[in-house]
Amino acid sequence: MVERMNQSGRKIYGFPMRLLAAGLAAIVLVAGQIGLRTPSGGSEAYGLSVSDLAEYPGAGRAELSEGAANIVKRGRQMYEITWTALGDIISYPGTGQELIFREGAAYQGIPYGQPVHKGKYVGFNATLEEFAAAAADADSEFYTELGENTWEYTEGLGEIKYAPFYSNDCSAFISYVWQLPGRYTTSMIAERTLRREEEGYSDAEFQYVGSSVSDLQVGYALNKGSSHIILIYDIVYDRFGEILQVTTLEQTPPIMRLRIWGAGGNAGSLQDLQNKIDTAPYEIIRYKDMEKVTFEASAAVPLDSENYINRISEPVSASVSDEAVTGSAALAAGVIPIEGWTYHKNGVSAVEYCVDGEAWQTADTEVCGELLRFRAETELTGSGAHTISVRGTSAGETYEIAQFTVNIGMEPVSYISCFDLLGTFIPSSTLNEPLRTEFSLGSPEESSLTFSGWALSMGGVKGYEYKIDDGLWIPLEAGFRQDVYRSMKNYQEFCDVYNQFSGGLGFSNFAENSTHTIYMRGITDTNDVFDIAQIEVQLGARMYQIFGLEISRAVLLAAAGGLVLLIALAAVLIAIGRKRRHQKNTERTKPQKRGKRVPENGKDRKERCGKETHEKPEKK
């Protein structure tokens, strides 16, 4: 039986009003979460990734155990060591895949190689100090000899593989950071890795964790059977506790590489990383005794010893520690931007600049994580060289940030660039101007842009970088292509170190239905810059599959809101209808009040008497 609504209105067709109200509130809440939640940083978010200094609003890192922190420090030792080549080093000669380190060029990280049968594996039979000393001695074996791996040659499978005399490979790097008892190969690690369901898992030297990006933790590794292994170096989580960014560190030809995946990265989106794991496939593994890993400082690569770090991004591009940024740029007369950031362990209270030794002027500043961004503009009209100086104030004392030269009226360096891969873009080259194009992509969570190409400058190439909108400039992965070097003869003497760039961008930290501009550029030997590309990207809305139809969040939210209104309206109409029916039933069944008898008229009395006369008496 259907319950009636009582006077307090607590039930409608048997449903408590409080329960109905709670259901409506839940629908509204879900609709709001579907339609209104924005990624970390909201619509104003953009890519920030400068070492460990800059973070997204609301983002953070999990506190590392002592063992995991020591693994990261040991990895930094291998990656952050710097050296300048005192002579050419050419690995794998004659193969078409030569790894070339040019005399006079500065490098960061241990070079890649497999000096199995001749040479020294850095971290095992050569210390970091020994490597640094060899790199600084032009007569050392680092420059006079090559390391050798003769296994394929002795097995009749190929030629001898030559490598830098002091070098290491991916498994040697992992063996060092995990502090394994010896130099393991990727095959040895794979053979000693057990899955959770296998007997002896808890005592296995290496343990399989999973195959999803969500399974990653700092200090774990991605192992591809017998061919390659990668360290999980850093993870940033958004304000909801979801992984926002993953940094990997690996030893790979020609030198160590740090790649950042996800928001603010340079290697691709988190989905790109997941695709990489699935395609190889890679297994996510951990070292059982990772909490026993210790760390010992090395004089060859002191970590976190800087008092301050400076970065200039306009009009030159360079960053240095504990000294002023230098460089020179060729520009036309007019308003010149001065931009960059600075970090000081004691904090920075102000940034100032001056032109040609004139009065110091205050620059606009903006706090960005632990960085202090600064911006200023100055008008230079006179042709010739002008000196711009920038300084910061920390704890009441000033320190140099930059001193560089701007050459007004000088012709900028000539350059050429080409994209081999850029979404669906057909490859083409541009001369002395950036490539301009645009893309319409899907939702931020599901979209990424992968690219690769080459760019050469008559002023040389020190590297490549990108930024999105008004974000910080982030390094792109730089490399060297033999085919480009051989074919572009006019640029050979200028670009014999780097000529190739590659990377990938994720957009998960951007708002839906938003438009952004990606800028890419190269850096010359004097820290001047040349523009490679300007790409407009239109991001769409996330689509949901419902009954075979693709529906956006906005439409889903509107539909949910409409459903809420319909349910509320239906509830009100039902309540009104029930109340009216209840009133009518009450009136029909209400007994008449006792009172004076109404006299019958003649007609009524005659009809009543007639009925009584025709009724037959009941038989007894």
Protein Blocks (a to p, Z undefined) as FASTA:
>chain_A
ZZdddfkopagghiafklmmmmmmmmmmmmmmmmmoccehijmbccddehjlbccehiac
ddddfklmmmmmmmmmmmmpccddfbdcdehehklpaccddehiacedjdddddfkgccd
ehilocfklmmmmmmpmkbmklmpccddfklmmnopaccddddfbdcdfklmmmmmnopa
bdcdfklmmmmpccfklghklmpmbdcfbjcfklpcehiacdehjlbccddfbdcddfko
pafbdcddddddfbdcdddehehianbcfklmmmmmmmmpccddddfklmmpccdddfkl
cghkafbdcddfbfbdcddehiaceddddddedddddddddddfkbpfbdcddeehiacd
ddddddehjbccdddddddfbgcjddddddddeehiacdfbdcdddehiacdddddddfb
gcjaccdddehiacddddddddfklgccddddddddfkbpfbdcddehjaccdddddddd
fklmmmmmmlmmmmmmbccdcddddfklpcehiacddddddddfkopacdfbdcdddddd
ddddeehiacdfklmmmmmmmmmmmmmmmmmmmmmmmmmmmmmmmmmmpccddddddddd
fklmmmmmmmmmmpccddZZ
